[in-house]
Amino acid sequence: MSPERTVREGQLRVLAPAKVNLVLRVLDRRSDGYHNLWSLMQTVGLEDELLLTVRPGSAGVTLHCDDPTLPTDSRNLAVRAADLVLERTGRALGLTIRITKRIPVSAGLGGGSSDAAGTIFGLNRLLGLGWSLDDMARVGEQLGSDVPFFFHGPSALVGGRGEVVTPLSLSGRRWLVLVHPGFPIQTKWAYDRLAASRRTVPPLSAALTRLGEQRNVAWDEVIPLMENDFEPALLPVHGELGAIKTELLEAGAEAALLSGSGATVFGVFRQEGEALRARDLVQRSKGRRTFAVLS
Ligand code: C5P
């Protein structure tokens, strides 16, 4: 998980990173309504900042967030995460969470899930719970399919509905240009579109099967294998996503792909200078939010 710093007794700062999916295959639909996934996920250098403060002698979780569009009640995953931890530990204390939001929302970058993971991680430390990464991931999986990954990053293969996480070493760093088009995509809607747009599920390729057997892979091996099953389902509906992808490739990206169920598209670059130039080019279009970050 992310770096952390004790600000003072009873207070902890946690950095909760965004993720991208370098590969996202959505496989069969399961009897619980979820889909089995095959994904290669990677954290990136764009972080929300969480400040957790324990209030001994009081009760309840209070959330303050600098993004006024986000709910601060139990619809927010960070609040649900804190409630779950406090319920499990049976501790009668209050908690204040302050979130400085930098990761775009409903963007396929896992921001809400990372905030939830960061809250569990931070509370484990603040309250001296002694939970292992696996223990924390098991709590996190009750909150959302992307949450367990954040305990096992920076790079991991993700299966099941998101709870089967196998850490992986990914060698050879790359710069990523993240481009958010300025509109959100709801995950549930994207899965419905995907179901409506395909008749059969193509099997996992031999190359990805081989990749899944390795614990050390290089960026050079991954780049030719990058794919996301949501692209054929969503790009025809949102022309802007395909336009961003084309612009990133024309700006010199080695690969460009939708992240998660969108709406962020990212490009992969070898050099910082190339990434910064590409970011400057694509951010000329109105409404977009762009970031050049290290993987
Ligand atoms: O787990 P999470 O709350 O992030 O999932 C949101 C929605 O995405 C689910 O309600 C489901 O429709 C879809 N989903 C899925 N299979 C997954 C993960 C998510 O069908 N593995």
Boltz pocket constraint, residues with backbone or C-beta under 6 A from the ligand:
constraints:
  - pocket:
      binder: B
      contacts: [[A, 33], [A, 34], [A, 35], [A, 36], [A, 37], [A, 143], [A, 144], [A, 145], [A, 146], [A, 160], [A, 161], [A, 162], [A, 187], [A, 188], [A, 191]]
      max_distance: 6.0
